[in-house]
Amino acid sequence: MVGMALACSLASMPLTKHLSVAIIDSNPALGKSNFIKKEDPPDPRVSTVTPATISFFKEIGAWQYVQQHRHAYFDKMQ
């Protein structure tokens, strides 16, 4: 997630948006155009984001995509 966020940030910043950025990842899901669908089985991996991360994602235009796909808020864990 960090690499993707960095790539989005570089692509959206005026100083670096002219650069070509490539993500090199062996995850086969990245090769699909819509790789996360709500009806797909859940991925057992979990990512936690802080309010600061949400602000960063909003700045780079990524938060809207997080909201469109599976996400859930929680206030405690086991």
GIURGI-V560527 format. One record per residue. N is the residue number from 0. SS is DSSP state (a for helix, b for strand, c for the rest). OMEGA is omega in radians with two decimals (999 if undefined). D_LAST is the distance of its C-alpha to the last C-alpha in Angstrom with 2 decimals. Layout:
# GIURGI-V560527
N;SS;OMEGA;D_LAST
N;SS;OMEGA;D_LAST
This chain:
# GIURGI-V560527
0;c;-3.11;23.92
1;a;3.13;25.51
2;a;3.10;28.81
3;a;3.13;29.03
4;a;3.11;28.41
5;a;3.13;31.10
6;a;3.10;33.48
7;a;3.14;33.08
8;a;3.12;33.63
9;a;-3.12;36.73
10;a;-3.07;38.06
11;a;-3.12;37.77
12;c;-3.11;39.10
13;c;-3.09;42.88
14;c;-3.04;43.52
15;c;-3.05;41.94
16;c;3.09;42.01
17;c;-3.12;45.24
18;c;3.00;43.57
19;c;-3.11;42.64
20;c;3.11;39.02
21;c;3.04;37.76
22;c;3.09;34.30
23;c;-3.06;34.51
24;c;-3.12;31.56
25;c;-3.14;31.62
26;c;-3.10;29.03
27;a;3.14;31.22
28;a;-3.11;29.45
29;a;3.12;31.05
30;a;-3.14;34.46
31;c;-3.14;33.97
32;c;3.04;35.02
33;c;-2.98;32.20
34;c;3.07;29.53
35;c;3.08;26.65
36;c;-3.10;27.39
37;c;-3.11;25.27
38;c;3.09;26.60
39;c;3.07;25.69
40;c;-3.11;22.88
41;c;3.03;19.59
42;c;-3.09;19.06
43;c;3.12;15.90
44;c;-3.11;15.90
45;c;3.03;14.00
46;c;3.08;15.55
47;c;3.11;14.50
48;c;3.14;17.58
49;c;3.05;18.48
50;a;3.11;21.21
51;a;3.10;23.67
52;a;3.09;22.93
53;a;3.10;23.43
54;a;3.11;26.71
55;a;3.12;27.75
56;a;3.09;27.11
57;a;-3.14;29.18
58;a;-3.08;31.93
59;c;3.07;32.32
60;c;-3.10;32.13
61;c;-3.03;29.00
62;a;3.14;26.69
63;a;3.13;28.72
64;a;3.05;27.94
65;a;-3.12;24.18
66;a;-3.13;24.57
67;a;-3.09;26.87
68;c;-3.08;24.46
69;c;2.99;20.98
70;c;3.14;18.55
71;c;3.07;15.96
72;c;3.07;14.77
73;c;3.13;11.35
74;c;3.04;10.65
75;c;3.12;6.97
76;c;3.11;3.77
77;c;999;0.00
